[in-house]
Structure formats: structure tokens, C-alpha cells
């Protein structure tokens, strides 16, 4: 199946990521309507052909239509690409769901966990869409900075769905010679990989802000991936998903890339700024800040040990000094890297 088989796309959310994906699809020949909450986005596109608020300086395909009308964006859509902040998605979805075409494939590209309910995006959609449409929900995730995608730099992502046909159709829709798409049936794992890596990225940023060196960042990433996987498996995800693009791939990018907003938050915390100072200046708050709180609550509910995430929570939510958090991590009781059954022939 070619991308032309699904060529009417509504993109809901005109932040940097939504804009980059809308532009990608428009350049592939799709009829794309991008919904923006802010009138300034529509104005900047009309005047300068760019998203002056969230992707300034990046020229966008003129075949892309940008609108402030949710109904106009969704009318006749064959694919609905959802790229709104997770914490605001349930309220907006209540408004959008009645006008989402029943036959449309819904794709979530939002990364995070709703703090108030601890729901993933697939769970939020399950509560708003008809059962058949919710089952066909696709999740797009992986290591992908919006500005690099918009610039046509090579990128690989993963699309997950419980419906094999849906994930293959969305794979075909997005696939280009610069945007490679893999498929995965593990919706829970792909959702959680995209959310949990943001918490570890804050930790990596703190280490960088403190000037702790590459060894510390590597340790945080590796042990962070282990605890991401533990929580994922406890919630029904596949362990191997966290070794893929939505897990390790996105973790590496977000923990090391200079364009990472979550890492930047951590760097500023490590340099001594407070969360109030950081969030007070930002037009958009890094999704990982909310996810830190959600992960803390989820881990407590499930009894999953997540020491790195726990210290990030103490820094973000309780104002713990980052050096004290480091001391707490480094002086924990020594343990095995893989506390499981011994290898064959290994003694106790």
C-alpha cells in the first residue's frame, strides 16, 4: 500500500513536532491540514511560510493548510495525527472525538503520561473513541528531533498498533527516503519508552550541569534504561521493545542531544536554577517535567524500584540538591546488575 492510499491527514497540534510531521506528509504529496490553537501560528504561516512560534526559520511546504478550526481540520480526514501535549489531550479530545471521522486511523505522536490519572495516550484514546477505532490506534515514537526532521535529515522511528493492517498502512504513509519507519505490535512498550526516557534525560542533563563527565551520563542512561524496562514489563510491555528505537534509541538522543528540552531542564537544575525559574520562562514546559511525577506515582503503585527516577522526582518536585541526589545514588546498597537466576553451571 502506498502513501497515496491514505492522503487526507489532519494533524492536531502545531508545536514543533506536529509542524515537522505535517510538513513531512505535505512534501510526500498528502493533503494535510494542521490545526493550531494559536492564531499567531496561522498568521506566521500565511505571511512567511513558517511556524514562527515553534519552528522559526524553517520553511514549510506551501501545500500545507494551517487552521484554527478543529472541525475544518478534521473534516474528511482519513488519518488523524495527534501531536498535543499529553496533559491537555483528554480535554481537547473530548471536543474533537465527535468530529473525528469514524473510518479514520488515529495516530498518537504525543509522548508522556497523564499525571492526574496515570494514563498513557492509548488509554486516553480508549476512553474517547469507539472500540474498533481505539483498537486500530497507532503510536509513533522514536529518536526524532523536530528541527532535524523538518530539515530532511535521516531519521528512523517506530509505529506501534495492535492492528497489523493499521500499523502497516501508517508505516507506508510516513515512509520516505529520509524518514524510515519500523513497525511493532507493542503499543504499551512504545508508549512508555517515549515517555520514560524524558525522566532519564532530565537526570542526564543534571549530570551535565554539574560537570560530572561522560562516565556519569553513561551510567545514568544504562541504569535508567534498566528501570524503564522494569516498569514497562510490570505494565505489560515487552522487554525487547526497550532495546529498540522507542527505548534505547530515543533515550540516547534525548540524553545527549543539544536540542532536547528535557535535557536542558536538567542542565539548568544542575547549574543551580530552580524549577520555578525554569518553568516561568518557557512558552512550553518539557513533557518530562510532568512525567517525572507520573512515573513516581506509577512506580509506587506497582512496587517497581526506580532509583534514578526517584532522585529526579526529589530534585524536581521536592527541591533536593542535585549533589545530594548523586550521593544517594552512589551510596545505595551494592547489588547485581542483573538480579535474576544464575547462568547454567554458575554457583550460588
N, C-alpha and C positions, 0 to 999 in steps of 0.2 A: 504494500500500500504506500502511495506517495503522499507527500505533504499536501498536494493539491486536493486530496480526498477530504481533507478537513481544513477548509481555507477561511472560514469566518471565525475569528477569535476575538473574544472580549478579554481584555487584561484589566483586572480590578486592582488598582493600586499603582500610583505613578511615582513611587520613590525611585531610587537609583536602579534597583534590581528589576522592578516591574518595567521601567522605561527601557532598560537594556534588553530584556526579553521581548518586549513589544517591538522594538526596533529590529531585533534578530529575525522575528517572524515576518515583519513587513518586508525586509530585504529578501526573504525567501519567496515572496510573492503572495503571502496571505493577506486577506482583508482584515486589518487589525484596528480595533477601537480601544483606545486606552482611557480608562476612567481615572480622573484626578479629582481629589477633594478640593484642592487649592485652585482658585481662579488664576493665580499667577502662573501656574504650570501651563494652562491652556493659552494664556496670553504670550508667554515666552516662546511657546512652540509656534504660534501664529506669526510672531514678529521676527524671531531669529532662527526658528527651526531647531530649537534645543530645549531641554528641560533646565531652565535657569536656576531652579531651586535645588535640584538633587543631582543633576549630571551636567553641570555647567561646562561649556566649552566642547561638548561632544555633539557634532551634527547628527540629526536624526533623519531617517528616511521620510521624505515628504508624502509618501503614500500612507503613512500612519495618521489616523484620525484621533484627536485628543478631545475629550468632552468632560464636562462636569455633571452630565446627566447619566445616572446609573441605568435608567430604563433604556436610553438610547444606546449605551454601550452594550447592553445585554441582548437587545432585540435581535432575534435570528441567529444568535451565536451557536456554533457547533462545538466550540471549545471555550470554556471559561477558565482563565488562568488567574488564580487568586494570589496576590502578592501584597497583602495588607499586614500591618503589624499584628502579631498574634493576640496581644492584649485587647485590641479593639475589634477583632474579627467577628466575635459572636454577635455583637450589636449590629454591625454592618450587614452580616449575613442574614439576620432576621428581616432586614429591609430588602435585601437582594434576592433571597431564596424564592419568593413568589413569582419573580420575573425571570429567573434562570430557566431557559428552555428545557423541557423535560428530557429531551433526547441528547442534550449537550454532555460532553465529557468534562468533568470538573477536575482541574489540576491545581494542587496547592504547592506554591513555591515559598511559603512563609515558614520560617524556622523559629521554633520556640514552644513553650508550654504555658498554658493559661494559668496564671498564678491563683486566681480566685477558686478555680475548680480542679486544677492539676490535669486538665485535659490536653491531649495532643490535638493537632489540627484535624486529623482524620476523625477523632471523636467529636469535635465541634461540628464538623460537616455531617456526621452520622445523626446528630440531633436536629439538623435543619433540612436535610434533603430526603427525598423518597428513598426507600430501602434499596431499590435497584440502582439508582443513580449514586448513592453513597457507596455501594459495593464496587462500582466502577471508578471510584475516586483514584486519581493518580497523585503521587508526591514526587516533586522534582527537587533534587538536592545534589550536593557535591561541591568540590572546591572551585569557586567561581566568583571572583570579584566583578562587580557590575561594570566598572570602567574598562576592564580588560576585555570583557565580552563585547561591549559596545565598540571597542577599538578593533575587533576582529581577531584578537589573539587566541591561539589554540586553547581549547577548554574541553574537559571531559566531565560529564555529570551522570547521574543515575536517575531513572524514573521507576518508581515502585507502584504496584497496584495488585490487588487481589484478583483482578480480572485480567487474564492473559491478553485478551484481544485489546482491551483498553490501553495497557501499557505498551503494546507493540504499535498501536496507532499513534500514541503520543511520541514514542521514540522516532517514528517516521516523520512526524510533524516538525520536530525540533532539529533533527539530524542535518548537519551541513558539513562542508569540508573543513570548517574551523570549530565546530561545536559537536563533539562526539557524545552520543547518548547510549548508555548501557541500561539494561532492564534488571529488575529484581522483584520477586513477589513479596518481600518482607517489608510491608508498609510500616510496621511498628519500629523496626530497626532503622530504616532510612529516616523516619521522622525523628527518632531520638538522637541519631548521630548528628543531624543538623542542628538540634537544639543543645545537646550536652557539650559539644565541642566549644560552644561560646563561653561556658563557665571556665573551662581549662584555658582558653585564650586569655581570659582576664588574669588567671594565675601566671601565665607566661609573660604577660605584659608587666605584672607586678615585679617579677624576677628581673626583667629587663630594666624597669625603672629603678630598681635597687642596685643595678650594676652587678648582678650575681654571676654573669658569664653564661657561656653556652652549655656547660655541663648541667647547670641547674634547670635551664629551659628544657633540655633533652629529657632529664629525669621527670619533670612535671608532665611533659607530653606523654611519655611512656606509661607512667603510673596513672595519669589521667585517662588514657585510653583503656587501661585495665578496669578502672572503676566505671567508666561509661558502659563498657561491655557487661559488667556485673549488673548494673541497674537495668540495662536493656533486656538481658536474659530473664531477669526477675519479672519483667513486664510482658514477656512472650516473644521477644525478638530473637533472631538467630545470631549466635556468637560471631559467625563469619562475616556478617554484614559490617561489623565494626572494623574489619581489616580492609574494607573496600573504600570506594570514593566518598560515601556519605559518612564514614567513620574516620579512618586514618587520613584519607585524602583531605577532607575538609579541616580536620584537626591541624595538619601540617600547615596548610595555607593560613588558617586563622591565627595560629600561634606565632607565625614567623613573618607574615606579610605586613608591610607598612600601611596598606590600605584597610587593614582590619580595625573596625571601630571598637570591637570588644578588647582587642589587644591594647589599643590606645587608651581605653579606660583604665586598664591595669597599669600601664606605664605611668599614667598620671597619679594613680593611687600610690605606686611605688616611690614616686618623687615627693610624696607628702601632701598632695591635694586631697580634699575630702569629696565624698560623693555629692554633697550639696553644691560644691563649687563646680564639679564636672557636669552634673545634670542641669544646673542653672544656665549654662552657656549654650547647650546643644539644642538645635532645632528638632533633632530626632535622637532619642536615647537608644544606645546599643541594646539590642534584644536580650543579650546575655545578662544584663543587669536584673531584669525581671526573672529570667530563667534561673539565676542563682538561687532566688528564694523558692521557686517551684521545685527545684532539684533537692534542696534541703528538706522540704516537706515530704516529697516523694520517698526519698531515702529513709527518712524516719518512719514513715508509714509502713514501708516494706522491710525494714530492718537490714538495709543494704549498707555496708561500710563504704564510705566515700570520703576519705580523709582530705584529699586535695580540695574537693568541692566544699567540704565542711569549713575549711580555713578561708576559702574565698568568701563564703557566706559571712563568716565572722568579720572579715575586713569590710565587706560591702554593707552589711546590714547592722553590724554592731560597732563598727569603727575600730576594730582591733588593729594595733600597729602591725604593719606587714612584717617587720623583723621578728616580732613575737610569733606570728603565724609560721614563719620559716622555722623558728626554734621548735615549735610544737611538732612540725612535720619531721624534722631531722632527729628528734629525740623520742619518737614513738618506739614502742617495743619492737625489736628486730624480729623479722618474720621471713617466711619463704616467699620467693617471687611468685610461685605457683602452688599455693597450699591445697594440693589435691593428692590423689593416690600416688604412691611411688611408682617409678618406672619398673617394668619387668626385670626381676633379678636384683633390684635395689633393696638394701636392707632398711629397716625402720629407723 
